[in-house]
Amino acid sequence: MLYGAIEAGGTKFVCAVGNETGEIIEKVTIPTLTPDETMPQVLEFLRKYDLNAIGIGSFGPVDLNAQSPTYGSITTTPKLAWRNYPLLNVIKDAFSVPVGFQTDVNAAALGELHFGAAKGLDSCLYLTVGTGIGGGAVVNGQVVQGLSHPEMGHIFVRRHPNDSYEGKCPYHSDCLEGLAAGPAIEARWGKKGHELKEQSEVWEIEAYYLAQALVQYILILSPQKMILGGGVMKQTQLFPLIRQHVQDLLNGYVELPNLESYIVPPGLGDNAGITGALVLAYEKGQSGQLRN
């Protein structure tokens, strides 16, 4: 059977067709412009195949309350053209197949749990650090959500002693995203992250903030694996710095596995989100969980 997958991102839509083993048969990338420009291309790609179900992992915030009249919509996004856009209903109206819907980071967590760095486990946390910061968690094989989806990028962290940057988040100023996402790095240092690779202070401050966040997630969720993806995390020198800060902050209070195998990059690389959307499609089409 074939399944469709949509990873709806703030800068691009990745669309793919694959199967229940996580194999991607065809994949395309479409720029995120306005819905009138982007969605016809998405539908055209998926219509080439006879699909059993479709899974969507979307940038947000999104409405995940199945009882809500706006369920499946992108809500208060700063991308004004997409605000209150009924993404799930648009796909449902175009295809008479079951459609699964989640946040992009929750989808990535599912992809990594079933086919990536957390394969064989029943819990993991996926944090993406890029244009924004977002996190998704799977516990006992189930995506974590309550009133809505978690907003892990907007927790508050202690300031680094050498950091006077006011913060970039339009809602909270100096939350985690406001201090550590890609735009905050550029605003603080005057250059994009990839141009600052050799400046150790940049990554020391970045690791200080990300490690604080991971410690909070560890203490609250106790995931079996922590996976860090996104454009900023392509600066691989961050990983040892983050691990050291996590160890120092926990101070022996919580026993963890070897941190080199516990705090890791995505096993699926840039395909974590789209693979997770395939998992959503499979589970919706089969009305059950895909076993990893």
N, C-alpha and C positions, 0 to 999 in steps of 0.2 A: 504494500500500500504506500501511497505517496502523501506527504504532509507539507503544507505550506507554512512558512515562517516569516514574520515581519519583526525586525528590530528597529523600532521607530526612534531615531535619535534626533537631538537638537540640530545637528549639522548634516546628517545623512540618514536615509532609510536603507537598511540592508534587508533584502528580500531573498528568500531561498526556498528551494524544494528539496526535501530529503526523505529519509525513511526512519523506521523505528530503531535502527542501530545508531542513529546520530550521523549517518553518512549524508553529506551535502552533495546533491546531484548537480544543482545549478544555483548560482548566487549572483545577484546584481546589486549595485550600489546606486542610489538615486539621491540627488541633493534635496535637503529639506528646505524648500522654498515656501510658497503658500500651499494650502491644501488643494486649490484648483490646479496648481502646477505639478505637485508631487503625486497626489493620489491616482490620477489616471495612469501614470506610469507603473505604479504599484499594482493596480488591478490588471493592467495589460500583461504584466509578467506572470502573475498567478493564474490568469485565465488560460495560459498555454498548457496547463496540466489538469488532469482529472484528480482532484484532491479529495482525500478522505476527511480532513479537518485542517484547520488553520490555527496557529498560535501567534499571539501578539505580545511582545514586550515593548512597552512604550516609555518614552521620557515623560516626566510629570511636572507637577503633581497630576494624578489621575484619580478618578472615582472608582474604587473597587467594591463598593457596597452594592451587592446584587439587587437589593430592594430599593435602591435609589432611582429616581427618574432620570438621573444623569449618569447611571452606571456605564462604564466603558468610555467615558469622555476624558479628554485632557482638560484640566480645569484652569488653575491660576498660573499658567506658564508665562514667563516674561516674553515669550514669542507670541506677540499679540495676534497674529493671523491664525494661530492654533488654539487660542484661548476658548474654552468651552466647545471644542471640536469633538463630535461624537464618533470617534475613530472606530470603536467596536461595532456600532450600528451600521456604519458605512460598509464595513467588510461583510457583516451579516446580510445586508441588503443585496450585496453583489454576488454572494455565494450561498447556495443552500446546503451548507455543511456546518457542523459544530465549530465554534470559535472560542478558544481559550484566551484570556486576557490577564496581563500582569504588568508590573513595572519592569523597565529594562533591567534593573539591577536584580530584582527577584528572579527574572528569567535567567540571567547570567549565573546566579547562585544555583539554580536547578541544572543548568547545563554542566557546571563544574561538578556538581554532586553525582550526576549520572555518567558523565563521560570524561571528566577532567581531573583536576588535582584532588578532589574529594571523593572520587569514585570508590565505592565500597563502604562509605561511611553513611550515617543517617543525619548528620548535621554539618553545616558549614556557614561561614559568613563571607559574602563577596562585597568588597568595597571598591568603587571606581573613583579615581582621583584624576580629574581632567578639567574640562571647562567648568564643571561643578563637582561636587562630591556627593555620592549617594551610596547607600548600602542596602543589601538584601540578605535575609537570613532564612535558612531552612533548618527546622528542628523536628526531630522524629519524622523526617521525610516530608514535612509539610511546610509550606512557605508561611512565614510569620506575618500576620496582619491582624488588626483589631478594628478600631474605629475607621482607620485608613491604613495605608502602608507606612512603615517606619520612614522617618526622615533623618537618617543617621548623619548626614552631612551638616546638620544645623544644631548639633550639640555644642555646648560651650566648653572651652578648654582654658587652662591657665596660660598666660602669656609667657613667651620666652623672655628672659631678662634683657636680651639685646634687641628686642623687636619693638619698635615704636609705631609700626604701620597700623593705621586706624581700622582697617578691615574693609572688605569689598562687598559683603552681602548687603543687598538693598533692604532686607528685612531686619537683620540682626547685627549688621556691621562686622563684629569680630567673633562670629561663631567659627566652627571648624572650616566650613566652606569659605567664609570671608577671609580667613587667614591662610589657608593652605591649598585652595584650588588654583588651577593654572593662571587665571586672570589676577589673582592676588599676588602670585609670584612675580608676574610681569609688572604689576603696578608698584610693588615694593622695590624691585631691583632695576626697573627700567629696561629689562630685556626678557625675552621669552625663555622658558626653562631650558630648552635645548641649547641656548646660547650661554648658559651659566654653568655648564657641566663641571668645569674645573674650579668653581668657586665653592670651597667647602662650607663656608658659613651659610650659604643658601640652603644646602641640603641638611645641615645640622638643625637649623630652625624648622625646616619642613618636617624632618623626622621627629622632632620634639612634639609637634602638634599631632601628627598622625599616630604616634605611639600612645599618646594620652587617650585618643579615641579608641584605639584597639584595646587598651586596658579596660576601659569602661564596657566595651562590648564583651570582653572576656568575663568580667565580673557579673554581668547581667545575663548573658546567654550561654556562656561556656561552650562555644562551638568546638567541634572536633578538628576543624581546619579553618584558617583565615587566609583569604585569597585577595590580593591587592592588584587591581588592574587599572586601565585608563592611561591616558597619554603621559601624565606626570610620572607614573610608576615605570615608564620605560627608562627612566634614570635609575638603573639597577643599583647604583651605589647607595640608594636609599634603604634597601632591604637590610643590610647589616647594621646601619645606624638605627633603624626602627627597632630591630630585634634587641639591640643593646639597651635602648631606652625602655622598652617593655619589661625586660628583665630587671632593670634598676627600679622602675616604678612599682612593680609587683613585690619586689624585695623578699622573695621566697614565700609569700603568703599563699599563692596558688601554685600547685605542681602542674607543670606543663610538659609536653613532649619537647624534644630537641627543637629549638626555635627555627633552625634552618629548614626543617621539614614541616613546621607548623604555620609559619607566616611566609607565604609563597606567592609567586606570580601565577596567573591563570594557566592551567594545564592545556587549555584550548586556545590560548593566545587571544587574538582578536575575534575568534569565533565563539566565545563563551555565550554572548547574548543571543546570537542567532541559533545556536545549538539548543539553548534553553527554550527558545520559542518553538523549536521542533518538539521538545519534551511536552510543552503545554499543548501543542496540537495533538500529539499522540494520546495524552491523558484525557483530553476532552473527547477525542474520537472514540476512545475505548472505554470511557467512563470509569477509569481506574488509574492507579499509579503505575508508572513505568518503573520497574525494579532496576536499580543500578548494579 
